[in-house]
Amino acid sequence: MKDHLIRFNLQAPWEEVAEKIKETNIHITDEDLAYIPGKENELLNRLEKKMSLDRENIIYLIESISGNQGIAS
């Protein structure tokens, strides 16, 4: 099965989003959050395993953190 192309709608830099994810998920490492544009599926696969969330919820989490630009915790 081929993964469909995923593109995040980020309104904040990835580094800020990653830091917020680490603040609330202490078991997530920098390696887990390594992100290269165009390789979103690899990131999502790692986070699905570590966070026990499905892909849609992880995408929602990433985009909602980005959209709040540090306002929400």
C-alpha positions as CSV (number, residue, x, y, z in Angstrom):
1,M,0.0,0.0,0.0
2,K,1.4,3.4,-1.0
3,D,1.2,6.3,1.4
4,H,-0.6,9.3,0.0
5,L,1.3,12.5,-0.1
6,I,1.0,14.5,3.1
7,R,1.8,18.2,3.5
8,F,1.5,20.0,6.8
9,N,-0.1,23.4,7.0
10,L,2.4,25.0,9.3
11,Q,2.0,28.6,10.4
12,A,5.0,28.4,12.9
13,P,8.5,27.1,12.4
14,W,8.8,23.3,12.8
15,E,11.3,23.8,15.6
16,E,8.7,25.6,17.7
17,V,6.1,22.9,17.0
18,A,8.6,20.1,17.8
19,E,9.4,21.8,21.2
20,K,5.7,22.0,22.1
21,I,5.3,18.3,21.3
22,K,8.3,17.4,23.5
23,E,7.0,19.5,26.4
24,T,3.8,17.4,26.6
25,N,5.3,14.1,25.5
26,I,8.5,13.6,27.4
27,H,9.2,10.2,25.8
28,I,9.5,11.9,22.3
29,T,13.1,12.5,21.2
30,D,14.7,14.9,18.8
31,E,15.2,11.9,16.5
32,D,11.5,11.1,16.6
33,L,10.7,14.6,15.6
34,A,13.3,14.9,12.8
35,Y,11.4,16.4,9.9
36,I,12.4,16.9,6.3
37,P,9.8,18.5,4.0
38,G,8.6,15.9,1.6
39,K,9.2,13.1,4.1
40,E,6.1,13.7,6.2
41,N,5.1,10.1,6.1
42,E,8.3,9.0,7.8
43,L,7.7,11.5,10.6
44,L,4.1,10.4,11.0
45,N,5.1,6.7,11.1
46,R,7.5,7.4,14.0
47,L,5.1,9.5,15.9
48,E,2.2,7.0,15.5
49,K,4.4,4.4,17.2
50,K,5.6,6.6,20.0
51,M,2.4,8.5,20.7
52,S,-0.2,5.7,20.2
53,L,-2.3,8.1,18.1
54,D,-3.6,7.6,14.6
55,R,-2.2,9.6,11.7
56,E,-5.1,12.0,11.5
57,N,-4.9,12.9,15.2
58,I,-1.1,13.5,14.9
59,I,-1.6,15.8,11.9
60,Y,-4.3,17.7,13.8
61,L,-2.0,18.0,16.8
62,I,0.9,19.3,14.7
63,E,-1.3,21.8,12.8
64,S,-3.1,23.0,15.8
65,I,0.1,23.7,17.7
66,S,1.5,25.5,14.6
67,G,-1.7,27.5,14.2
68,N,-1.7,28.7,17.8
69,Q,2.0,29.8,17.4
70,G,2.9,29.2,21.0
71,I,-0.3,30.5,22.5
72,A,-1.8,27.1,23.5
73,S,0.1,24.6,25.6
